[in-house]
Each structure stands twice: as structure tokens, then as C-alpha cells.
Amino acid sequence: MAAENSTRYGLIAGNGQFPFLVLEAARSRGIEMVVAAIREEASPEIETRATRLHWLGLGELSRLIRVFKQEGVSRALMAGQVKHTQIFSAIRPDWKLMQLLFSLKEKNTDALIGGVAKVLLEEGIVLEDSTVFLEPLLAEEGILTQRPPTAEERRNLDYGRKVARGLAQFDIGQTVVVADGACIAVEAMEGTDATIRRAAQLADGKPLSVIKVSKPNQDMRFDVPVVGLPTIAVMQECGATALSVDAGKTLLFDRDELIALADAAGIAIVGTQPGV
């Protein structure tokens, strides 16, 4: 604990609840993090939670490095979504990020954020797994709700996992939605909740099964699959009755409340070993 507390941690904060959970979990271990909040994404509320805060634009890689070095940060985490549409359309790269972009053969999320991690390491800043303080929130294997999936839901989930894992290797999306043995919708850049809503429009009232997977060799430093209360609410709204997530790779935010909400809505949630 003493060695951990003597290390200065930085947090690169995107949108949503993720950064706040990391700050709270780190603080419970006596760690005050230096927060670099992404201006286009992070909630203004983070100003009330962080003791040391710097606002940065999405493309300001040089400034990020300068801030962390000035603050003595040697280890950093990324937490919070940065919308894919922001990364590939709204970003205004500084010279250091421009050099990185020119060097990439592929410009998908893994390549871009992996490249940022490499640049940080070259500057003496190690990018840690984003779940390092949140391991209790990772889904475990097995049935997580009161109700197990029905036989039909299991067939849909099994089929959906095959489809989702095939797509995940290309870094296209993490989620597919299945109804009556057919793949209704595949996530692209719009996000899980929008994918579920699109599936509901196409399914003509059929019950939906939602499958969210990790990538092959998922890099836990970034783009970790997350399920929160809004996704369960959208599932209930859209007639989705079952959800499969990857055990040990998917964070369940507000876990107890999330499971209670799923139980109240009659939604079955199951954690499955990645690759199965």
C-alpha cells in the first residue's frame, strides 16, 4: 500500500460515470489522482470531484504529456467513453498526435489509443489497465440475475456470441442484437444503446437478446466493455429480455442496482467466458 500511495497516478477522463468511479475507488485506497479531463467529453461535475484537474482538448497529446510530467505522474489510466465519432471526425491533432496518426497503418480505435499508450510509455508514463481499481465490478461467470435465460434466449445468445466475436476481431463494435435466431442489428460507431433501439425498430415486437463481447486479446487499458443502468433501461424500453456479457472483461456499473433493475424488468443476465 505504501508503494502504491507514493506513486502519482493520472486519469484521462472521458464521458459518463467511469471516471468518477475510478476517482472514488482510488481515493478509498488513499490515492488522489491528477485528472486530465477531455473537454469535448468529460462532465463539468468532475471539477467538484478532482483535487487536481486540467482540461485538455481531444487532440492535445503534447499538452497531456507536459501536464502529467509537471505533476509527477508516472502511471495513468483512461476511463470514460470517447465517442468514436469524436475520435474520427472532431479531433484536432497537435503536432505530436499528427505524427502518430501518420505512422498508423490502421486508424481504428485500438491502433490509435494503442499508439497513444506507446507514446506515453516513451515519455516515462505507463498506461495501466482501466479496471485496476474497479476489479469488484467485473462480471463473473454464470447467471447474474434471479431468472436464467430461457431455452430460446440461450439459443439467441449462443448464436449472437458467434457473430459478435467474428466482428470484434475487426474492431467494428462490441454488441449485436438477435431475435428469433436472426441477427437484427450490429453495433458500429453509434454505441450499445442506440444499437438496441435500432434493433427494436426492425424486430416488429419480437423479444430481443443482446450480446456484448470483448475483443480477442482485449486490451484492458482502454475500450473495456461497460454495462450501466441506462443500458438496462433501454433494454426494458425496447423489449430486450436477455443479455450476455464477457466474464472478467465487462464492467457492471452500479452493480447491485443494475441487477435489481434487471430482475424487476424480468431481464436475464449471464456472464460467459470470453471466447465461448
C-alpha positions in Angstrom: 0.0 0.0 0.0 2.8 2.4 0.8 4.4 2.0 -2.6 1.1 2.4 -4.3 0.4 5.6 -2.4 3.8 7.0 -3.2 3.1 6.6 -7.0 1.4 9.6 -8.6 -1.4 8.4 -10.8 -3.0 10.3 -13.7 -6.6 9.9 -15.0 -7.5 10.7 -18.6 -11.2 11.3 -18.2 -13.8 10.8 -20.9 -17.6 10.9 -20.5 -20.0 9.0 -18.3 -19.7 7.6 -14.9 -16.5 5.6 -15.4 -14.0 8.5 -14.3 -16.0 9.2 -11.1 -15.9 5.5 -10.1 -12.2 5.4 -10.7 -11.6 8.5 -8.6 -13.7 7.2 -5.8 -12.1 3.8 -5.8 -8.6 5.3 -5.9 -9.4 7.7 -3.1 -10.6 4.8 -0.9 -7.1 3.5 -1.2 -5.5 6.8 -0.2 -4.7 7.8 -3.8 -5.5 11.3 -5.1 -5.3 11.3 -8.9 -4.3 14.1 -11.3 -7.2 14.4 -13.8 -6.7 15.3 -17.4 -10.3 15.8 -18.5 -11.2 15.7 -22.2 -13.0 19.0 -22.8 -15.3 17.5 -25.6 -16.4 14.6 -23.4 -15.9 14.9 -19.6 -18.7 16.1 -17.4 -18.2 19.5 -15.7 -19.1 17.8 -12.5 -15.6 16.4 -12.4 -14.4 19.8 -11.2 -16.2 19.1 -7.9 -14.6 15.6 -7.5 -11.0 16.0 -8.6 -8.4 17.7 -6.3 -6.1 18.4 -9.3 -7.7 19.0 -12.6 -6.6 20.0 -16.1 -8.9 20.5 -19.1 -7.5 19.3 -22.4 -8.7 19.2 -25.9 -9.1 15.8 -27.5 -6.1 16.2 -29.8 -3.7 17.8 -27.3 -1.3 14.9 -26.8 1.7 17.1 -26.2 -0.1 19.1 -23.5 -1.3 15.9 -21.9 2.3 14.7 -21.6 3.5 18.1 -20.3 0.8 18.2 -17.7 1.5 14.7 -16.4 5.2 15.4 -16.3 4.8 18.7 -14.4 2.5 16.8 -11.9 5.0 14.0 -11.5 2.6 11.4 -12.9 4.3 8.1 -13.7 1.2 5.9 -14.1 -2.0 6.7 -15.8 -5.5 5.3 -16.6 -8.0 6.0 -19.2 -11.6 6.0 -18.0 -14.8 7.1 -19.7 -16.0 6.8 -23.3 -14.7 9.0 -26.1 -17.3 8.7 -28.8 -15.9 7.1 -31.9 -17.4 9.8 -34.0 -15.4 12.3 -31.9 -12.2 10.4 -32.5 -12.5 10.2 -36.2 -14.3 13.5 -37.1 -14.0 16.1 -34.3 -10.3 15.6 -33.3 -7.9 18.5 -34.0 -4.5 16.9 -33.6 -1.5 18.7 -32.3 1.9 18.0 -34.0 2.8 15.1 -31.8 -0.6 13.4 -32.4 -0.4 14.2 -36.1 3.0 12.4 -36.2 1.3 9.4 -34.5 -1.6 9.4 -36.9 0.7 9.5 -39.9 2.6 6.5 -38.6 -0.5 4.3 -38.2 -1.3 1.7 -40.8 -4.8 1.3 -39.5 -6.8 4.1 -37.8 -9.3 2.1 -35.7 -9.7 2.7 -32.0 -7.2 0.0 -30.9 -4.5 1.3 -33.2 -5.0 4.9 -32.2 -5.2 4.5 -28.4 -2.5 1.8 -28.5 -0.3 4.3 -30.3 -1.0 7.0 -27.6 -0.1 4.4 -24.9 3.2 3.8 -26.7 4.0 7.5 -26.9 3.2 7.9 -23.2 5.5 5.0 -22.3 8.3 6.6 -24.3 7.8 9.6 -22.1 8.0 7.6 -18.9 4.3 7.3 -18.2 2.9 3.8 -18.0 -0.8 3.3 -19.1 -2.4 0.9 -16.6 -5.5 -1.3 -17.0 -8.5 0.9 -16.7 -10.0 -1.6 -14.3 -7.1 -1.7 -11.8 -9.2 0.0 -9.1 -12.5 -1.5 -10.1 -12.0 -5.2 -10.3 -15.0 -5.9 -8.0 -17.3 -4.5 -10.7 -16.1 -7.0 -13.3 -18.9 -9.5 -14.3 -18.3 -13.1 -13.1 -19.1 -16.2 -15.0 -22.6 -17.6 -14.6 -26.2 -16.4 -14.2 -26.1 -13.0 -12.6 -29.9 -12.4 -12.2 -32.7 -14.2 -10.5 -34.0 -15.5 -13.8 -31.9 -17.7 -16.1 -32.2 -17.3 -19.8 -35.0 -19.5 -21.4 -34.0 -22.1 -23.9 -34.9 -19.8 -26.8 -32.9 -16.9 -25.3 -29.9 -19.2 -24.8 -30.0 -20.1 -28.5 -30.1 -16.5 -29.4 -27.2 -15.7 -27.0 -25.1 -18.6 -28.3 -25.7 -17.5 -31.9 -25.1 -13.8 -31.1 -21.8 -14.5 -29.4 -20.5 -16.3 -32.6 -21.5 -13.3 -34.7 -20.2 -10.7 -32.2 -16.8 -12.5 -31.8 -16.4 -12.6 -35.5 -16.9 -8.9 -35.7 -14.9 -8.0 -32.7 -11.7 -9.1 -34.2 -12.1 -6.3 -36.8 -12.7 -3.7 -34.0 -16.1 -2.8 -35.5 -18.3 -3.0 -32.4 -18.9 -4.9 -29.2 -22.6 -5.5 -29.4 -25.1 -7.5 -31.6 -28.8 -7.9 -31.1 -30.6 -11.1 -32.0 -34.3 -12.0 -32.3 -35.7 -15.4 -33.2 -32.4 -16.7 -34.3 -31.6 -13.9 -36.6 -29.0 -11.1 -36.1 -31.1 -7.9 -36.2 -28.5 -5.2 -35.5 -24.7 -4.8 -35.3 -23.0 -2.0 -33.4 -20.8 0.3 -35.3 -19.9 3.8 -34.0 -23.3 4.7 -32.5 -23.0 2.8 -29.2 -24.8 -0.1 -27.5 -28.0 1.8 -26.5 -28.5 3.2 -30.0 -27.9 -0.3 -31.5 -30.6 -1.8 -29.2 -33.1 0.9 -30.2 -32.4 0.4 -33.9 -32.9 -3.4 -33.4 -36.3 -2.7 -31.7 -37.4 -0.7 -34.8 -36.6 -3.6 -37.0 -37.8 -6.5 -34.9 -41.5 -5.8 -35.1 -42.1 -6.5 -31.5 -40.1 -9.7 -31.2 -38.2 -10.2 -27.9 -34.6 -9.2 -28.3 -31.4 -10.8 -26.9 -28.4 -8.5 -26.5 -24.8 -9.8 -26.7 -21.9 -7.6 -25.6 -18.4 -9.1 -26.0 -14.8 -8.1 -25.5 -12.3 -8.1 -28.3 -9.9 -11.0 -28.9 -7.0 -10.3 -26.6 -8.9 -7.4 -25.2 -6.5 -4.6 -24.1 -7.9 -3.7 -20.6 -6.2 -0.3 -20.8 -8.9 1.1 -23.0 -12.3 0.5 -24.7 -13.3 -2.0 -22.0 -16.9 -3.2 -22.4 -19.2 -1.5 -19.9 -22.9 -2.0 -19.0 -24.7 0.5 -16.8 -28.2 1.4 -15.7 -29.1 3.3 -18.9 -28.5 0.1 -21.0 -30.8 -1.9 -18.8 -33.4 0.8 -19.0 -33.1 0.9 -22.8 -33.4 -2.9 -22.9 -36.6 -2.7 -20.9 -38.0 0.0 -23.1 -37.2 -2.0 -26.3 -38.4 -5.4 -25.2 -34.9 -6.9 -24.8 -35.2 -9.8 -22.4 -31.7 -11.3 -22.1 -28.1 -10.0 -22.0 -24.8 -11.9 -22.4 -21.5 -10.2 -21.2 -17.9 -11.5 -21.1 -16.9 -12.6 -17.6 -13.8 -10.8 -16.3 -13.8 -8.4 -19.2 -17.0 -6.4 -18.7 -17.6 -3.7 -16.0 -21.1 -3.6 -14.5 -21.5 0.0 -13.1 -23.8 0.4 -10.1 -23.8 -3.4 -10.0 -26.3 -4.1 -7.2 -28.8 -1.5 -8.6 -28.2 -2.8 -12.1 -29.0 -6.4 -11.1 -32.1 -5.2 -9.2 -33.4 -3.2 -12.1 -32.8 -6.2 -14.5 -34.7 -8.5 -12.0 -37.6 -6.1 -11.8 -37.8 -5.9 -15.6 -37.5 -9.7 -16.0 -34.2 -9.4 -17.8 -31.8 -12.4 -17.6 -28.1 -11.5 -17.5 -25.4 -14.2 -17.9 -21.6 -13.9 -17.8 -19.7 -16.1 -20.2 -16.0 -16.9 -20.5 -14.5 -14.9 -23.4 -14.1 -17.0 -26.5 -17.0 -19.3 -25.7 
